[in-house]
């Protein structure tokens, strides 16, 4: 008698009926059941037959499953079996269970959706064990119907028969339903399409939250949406019916097409076609060369796009800085934005935004880790007997818990700049604690004293004297995250470029070269400090960063210089800011590479005031010319790079494209120079490496560079980096 233990994503993905049917083909007797760590299989067979059975599991496992390990052992068992059965779940410890993610409608369900003879023809919530809502409807583990928001829908006899039949693909598919017993829409698909075609803005309830949608070919609709959402230029994502439409709008390679058509259906950033073969509103992604596209992932979206037959602007229903709307009460607060709502009565338990990805050199990078990808389960290099909660950063926040040998990383939460987002952050913590029966022994946060996550960590510590509080430096956490994803344990040269992060000296770091391993780091280089005039205002106004460099170079002579930067201020403003710069009043020191992008964009009059984060970098990408290979002169002084010398050279340029191209090339050459100096594995981390031009140039120049592939490089990675930092320290 053999016991087979399988760990990984093996619950809620049709694994037990798969094993049942596979065992029947092998003529095995025994049973399969869910357990506290995954799935347990008990079989009465020979060792030779057992090995063939296990090989078949590895090769043909269900599409939504992910096997981390398969272990078997010979046991003494008195019981003999006459058949193979599926047994009720064993006692659940929940510590090793994985919450299945929300998955796009599968091909089998899509076929039924469009089959007039099928009882689920045009049923807007069609799903099976291979697709549909998972994470967004779960209240608790194990993943059973009574622990989801489907519990209020009593199955009809036909659905019940499918649910109970292990040979049916809807066996124990928790979201199962039909017109007679499942969730229902508030209004019709036809009426929704009619309003969209009339130019209206429509709120649509999806899997993890509401979208605001409108006709992507209607300029007036886009103008209204931008005005009402107070989003003047930040790009919108476009949902299209199929790949044929994608290829009329953007260039797409094999890897990008695989992402777009995968069962996760993320938003994928693609290079625009110039000119496109399909006319879209110019307001979708103004002045940049990228566009975010995705395919329908729910039956509701599929039915709308079949009838609409044109691209659909699809953006998260929330105000800037606020969480995604997930309830009718919340979407009603935005009723001044939308004209019509398509709601439904299946509750969203866990809000989850759309994931955003891009591909460079056949390598996938994640900008927003959410629907279809999160919660994310990451293996640790060893086990820990401590329960650890990591709280991430303030921007693009995620949180994580560490149990045994894994990190469980939450979906993207957002920027902790509003009361509602902070409340959502706290709710996410409580949800993970409840689901995993988890109380931390150690809590980990950033060193920035003003981060909401840091302040909350200190509140938790004040309530529990025995709780250990550890702070991990922001940029070290970035590098540790990339090292963890790539399972790097050796000493490396880490390049951590981002907007801002609290440094050990109290200044705002962001252009850092760190020699580090899992235990410690040494700062060996950085951009020389410059002033951020007005503090946080400088983050939104690139002209303030550029002006600080002009003050450094020219002093009071700036008042006599005619430049696009100085012309954007009044003379009184210039003189006030000069005093601010001189005396350091609300003008903190920064080494941020992200702010250097702002400075260049302002100096070249590409943008003086940003309307969204990262706008400078995106706009600069559009001016890069790959035929320009030279760069600006730069110097190291005790590991510091004085960017003001580069600013002087930029000001001497007469060609904007040339200036932008040489700026990008210079950043790459600076990294190469440091890499050659230290001759260590090069590891990149930080939000600046979301810039596709910079990333592509580095990958060309240093083919063995270590990147956060299939993961985030921005502050969404910090919680995982913090976990790696504490687990490899004396506290882990």
C-alpha positions, -999 to +999 in steps of 0.1 A: +000+000+000+014+034-010+006+069+002+013+097-023+014+132-010+011+161-036+017+197-026+011+229-045-020+244-062-040+211-061-072+221-045-101+239-062-086+231-096-102+197-104-074+176-091-093+150-072-116+140-102-086+141-124-068+116-101-100+095-099-103+092-137-066+086-141-067+059-115-095+042-133-075+041-166-046+025-146-070+000-130-059+012-095-079+007-063-078+031-033-089+067-028-079+103-032-087+131-007-078+167+001-055+171+031-040+199+051-010+201+028-026+194-006-038+160-019-034+125-005-037+094-027-038+059-012-033+031-037-028-007-035-004-014-063+031-025-073+061-001-072+065-003-110+028+006-116+031+034-090+060+051-108+041+050-141+011+065-123+032+093-108+048+101-142+014+104-158+003+128-130+034+150-137+027+150-175-010+154-176-021+173-145-051+197-147-044+230-165-050+251-134-029+230-111+007+236-101+026+207-085+054+217-061+063+182-049+052+146-051+063+122-024+054+086-018+060+060+009+052+024+015+028+020+045+013-010+063-024-008+057-049-035+067-077-021+047-082-035+012-101-016-015-126-030-041-126+002-062-111+037-064-131+065-047-130+102-039-132+106-001-142+136+020-114+160+030-091+151+058-087+175+087-074+208+072-045+227+089-047+252+061-011+263+065+000+247+032-031+253+012-031+276-018-061+298-027-068+293-064-067+324-086-095+337-108-092+322-143-106+333-176-135+314-193-121+282-209-127+270-245-152+243-234-174+269-216-170+294-245-183+267-268-213+260-246-219+298-242-224+300-280-243+267-285-280+274-289-288+239-279-269+241-246-289+249-215-262+275-206-265+293-240-256+329-233-255+323-195-233+352-183-218+332-154-209+300-171-179+282-156-165+248-147-136+233-128-111+247-153-123+284-152-142+311-135-141+329-102-119+315-074-100+340-052-126+368-056-154+347-041-135+329-013-144+337+023-123+309+039-104+277+033-108+249+024-123+261-010-158+246-006-190+262-018-203+270+016-172+291+022-177+313-009-202+339-020-219+312-040-233+297-008-266+317-012-273+301-045-290+267-041-282+244-070-310+230-091-311+193-097-293+194-130-264+214-116-263+192-085-260+161-106-230+177-125-214+188-092-217+153-078-204+134-108-166+129-108-166+122-145-182+156-152-159+187-156-182+205-132-175+181-104-171+202-073-168+234-094-178+258-067-191+286-089-214+263-108-249+276-117-273+281-146-303+303-155-324+284-130-302+286-099-272+308-104-262+344-103-282+369-124-276+403-141-294+434-131-300+444-168-296+429-202-265+426-223-284+441-253-294+472-233-257+476-222-244+474-257-271+499-269-259+525-243-222+520-252-230+525-289-248+557-279-216+571-264-225+564-228-201+555-199-212+522-184-202+506-151-198+468-153-194+445-124-168+419-133-149+392-113-128+412-089-145+446-092-162+471-114-150+486-146-159+519-163-162+513-200-170+532-232-166+529-269-128+532-277-136+547-311-157+575-298-137+606-291-165+624-272-170+594-249-133+594-240-133+632-234-163+627-210-146+598-192-113+617-188-131+648-175-154+629-151-126+606-138-102+636-136-076+616-155-063+640-181-037+618-198-030+585-180-034+557-206-065+535-206-065+498-213-086+485-242-105+452-243-109+437-277-129+407-290-100+386-304-064+385-316-074+397-351-084+430-336-052+432-314-031+429-346-050+458-361-040+481-332-005+469-321+025+449-330+025+416-312+051+388-310+047+351-301+053+356-264+029+385-262+002+366-280+006+336-256+001+360-226-030+376-242-046+343-250-036+325-217-061+315-191-050+345-170-059+371-196-037+400-183-035+435-198-004+433-220+015+465-230+022+464-267+039+487-292+014+508-312+010+503-349+018+535-368-006+540-384-031+515-369-054+495-391-083+503-369-092+539-359-093+545-321-097+577-301-065+596-298-072+600-261-066+564-252-028+566-247-018+601-258+018+609-268+032+575-259+041+545-282+026+518-260-010+506-256-025+482-231-047+455-246-065+425-232-091+399-243-124+392-226-120+369-196-156+365-184-188+354-202-202+389-196-173+406-214-175+380-242-212+385-248-209+423-248-180+423-273-197+398-296-226+422-300-206+455-298-180+444-323-156+472-315-128+479-289-139+488-254-121+512-231-120+492-198-106+510-168-109+503-130-139+519-114-123+540-087-112+576-081-074+583-082-058+569-051-089+550-040-095+512-039-113+495-067-151+495-063-165+460-054-200+467-041-231+484-054-228+509-025-193+518-036-201+521-073-230+544-065-205+568-051-192+572-086-226+576-102-217+611-113-192+594-137-213+566-153-246+568-171-257+532-168-247+501-147-246+464-154-246+448-120-251+412-108-259+395-075-228+374-069-208+392-042-172+400-046-155+389-014-119+398-024-114+427-047-087+422-073-077+445-101-065+435-136-029+423-139-006+443-162+024+427-180+049+433-208+075+413-226+111+422-235+135+398-252+111+369-246+111+377-209+079+385-191+077+413-165+048+422-143+037+458-136+007+450-115+004+415-099-033+409-095-061+389-112-050+356-125-016+358-108-024+366-071-023+355-044+012+345-054+029+316-037+067+317-036+090+290-023+116+299+004+151+284+004+144+268+037+118+264+064+111+288+092+094+280+125+084+317+129+052+332+115+062+364+097+040+393+084+057+418+059+039+451+052+056+463+020+060+499+010+037+529+007+034+529-031+019+499-050+016+482-017+014+444-013+017+424+019+029+389+026+028+362+052+055+336+057+046+301+069+068+271+069+087+272+036+067+297+016+057+333+011+021+341+004+020+375-014-012+394-016-026+410-048-018+446-056-034+468-030-024+503-042-008+535-028-015+540+009-023+577+005-059+577+015-080+565+044-099+540+023-068+525+008-052+521+042-084+505+055-082+481+025-046+474+034-056+465+070-085+444+057-061+424+035-040+417+065-069+405+086-082+384+057-049+365+054-047+361+092-083+346+092-079+323+062-046+308+074-054+310+112-022+331+113-009+353+141+026+367+134+056+363+157+075+388+136+064+419+117+085+435+090+082+470+075+102+497+057+125+522+074+106+552+062+091+567+094+061+583+075+049+553+055+014+543+066+027+507+065+055+516+089+032+534+112+008+505+113+036+481+121+045+503+152+008+503+162+007+465+161+039+463+181+025+487+207-004+463+212+017+432+216+049+434+235+060+399+223+057+408+187+091+414+171+094+444+148+121+444+121+128+472+095+144+464+062+160+491+040+139+498+009+165+494-018+181+463-002+145+448-002+143+455-040+175+436-047+166+407-023+133+403-041+150+398-075+176+375-058+148+355-042+128+351-075+161+338-092+172+318-061+205+337-060+224+333-027+259+346-037+272+381-033+260+404-060+261+440-073+226+452-069+214+482-089+183+497-073+167+525-092+134+539-083+115+571-074+121+574-036+131+552-007+143+561+028+180+558+030+202+549+060+214+585+063+178+599+063+180+612+027+158+599-001+177+573-020+167+560-054+198+557-076+218+530-057+246+505-063+247+480-035+271+451-030+250+427-010+240+392-002+210+378+017+224+390+050+239+425+045+246+452+020+272+480+014+263+511-006+292+515-031+277+541-055+248+565-061+238+596-079+251+627-061+223+643-040+202+670-054+173+690-039+136+681-044+121+716-043+088+714-024+093+678-013+064+657-026+054+685-050+087+678-069+074+642-076+045+656-096+063+686-111+094+676-131+102+713-136+111+715-099+137+688-102+151+704-133+152+738-116+172+724-087+199+713-112+198+748-129+203+764-095+232+741-088+248+749-122+240+786-126+231+800-092+213+833-093+221+836-131+191+814-136+168+845-133+184+858-165+182+826-185+154+820-210+145+783-208+114+762-209+119+753-173+122+789-160+093+801-182+070+777-165+074+797-132+067+834-124+097+855-114+084+856-078+081+817-078+117+814-091+131+837-064+111+819-037+123+785-049+159+798-050+157+807-013+141+773-007+170+756-026+197+776-008+184+770+027+170+735+022+135+745+033+111+717+024+137+706-001+151+672+009+182+656-006+176+628-031+197+605-052+166+592-071+171+579-107+133+583-112+136+620-106+164+622-131+139+611-158+117+640-146+146+664-148+154+654-184+117+655-195+114+690-181+147+703-195+137+692-230+101+706-225+085+672-229+065+676-197+066+702-169+038+689-147+029+652-146-007+640-143+003+604-134+032+585-119+059+575-144+046+598-171+081+613-177+096+579-184+069+568-207+071+600-227+109+598-230+106+563-244+087+577-274+117+600-283+144+573-282+162+566-314+179+532-316+203+545-343+219+569-318+245+549-299+267+575-282+263+588-247+273+617-225+305+620-205+301+610-168+324+608-139+326+589-106+339+607-075+342+582-047+313+562-062+291+592-068+279+603-102+273+640-105+243+643-128+247+681-131+276+675-155+252+655-177+226+683-175+251+708-189+256+685-219+219+680-224+214+718-225+239+720-253+219+696-275+198+711-303+180+678-311+155+665-286+156+629-298+193+629-297+193+642-261+168+616-249+187+588-267+220+598-252+205+601-217+192+565-219+226+553-233+244+571-205+224+554-178+233+521-193+270+529-196+270+540-159+256+506-149+281+488-172+310+508-157+300+497-121+294+461-133+329+459-148+345+475-117+331+449-093+328+419-115+299+404-096+266+390-108+244+421-117+210+422-101+183+448-110+154+460-089+132+491-085+105+507-105+128+525-130+135+491-146+099+491-158+111+515-184+112+493-215+139+512-234+163+512-204+156+475-197+160+465-233+193+484-236+207+467-205+196+433-216+214+439-249+246+451-232+247+426-204+230+394-215+235+376-182+219+404-161+196+390-133+161+404-136+128+401-118+114+379-146+078+369-142+076+392-112+074+429-104+103+453-101+084+482-086+074+486-049+050+457-053+081+435-048+090+451-014+069+428+008+086+397-008+121+414-005+113+421+032+105+384+037+138+373+021+156+398+043+142+387+076+143+350+067+180+351+059+189+371+090+194+360+126+156+365+132+144+340+106 
